[in-house]
Amino acid sequence: MRPIRTLLFGAGGLLALWIGWGAYVSHTTERVPSETLERFDGIEVRRYPRSVLAETTAPDDGTAFRRLFRYISGANARSEDIAMTAPVTTRGESISMTAPVRTDSESDDVRMAFYLPSTYTPDTAPTPTASDVRLVVEPPRTTAVRRFSWYATDKRVDRERSRLLEQLSQRGIEVRGESTLLQYNDPWTPPFMRTNEIEVALEDVPARVRPVTS
């Protein structure tokens, strides 16, 4: 009985450390600022200010992530370490990454981007030393997002995307371009603590949408 009890205590300690790590990362990672305009049916309409991103296009999400991680780890003109922000954005056929990431695709390739901390402007952001990483300025935009948890598998992403588009269509809200996967956690965060979102840009903000307070 004693070996079993020891194993159970050990497993419990590891689980506590795992959960603690997830909570620490979630509370210490800077998030891209936004204003919530409306909430309905599990959807949030947001307004984002102009943002600066480091972006790359690669055959797969793993390659894209490593390129961008090298950039924020010092592969830039100033050899500067850059704090990671959330979310990471991803657009592409294969979507299962870490945070913060944004990903989208115009072909079979994956286009991934890291948002830079809000202290950086287009003039002050360090220039990437790798030719396959570029700085991008994203203008102010209004988006609709649907949140979900656990790992962002292709099946789960497709399901949440369909729900988001269907709900917006029912309200007569037009979208622009492809959907984007937003992920807010690093690879070691427990799946039940993970935050993911499907995001689409909106053509116009309906007149009924007004800022909301939490």
Buried (B, 14 or more C-beta within 10 A) or exposed (E): EEEEEEEEEEEEEEEEEBBEBBEEBBEEBBEBEBEBBBEEEEBBBBBBEEBBBBBBBBEBBBBBBEBBBBBBEEBBEEEEEBEBBBBBBBBBEBBBBBBBBBBBBEEEBBBBBBBBBBEBEEEEBBEBBEEEBBBBEBEEBBBBBBBBEEEBEEEBBEEBBEBBBEBBEEEEBEBEEBBBBBBBBBEEBBEEBBBBBBBBBBEEBEEEBEEEEE
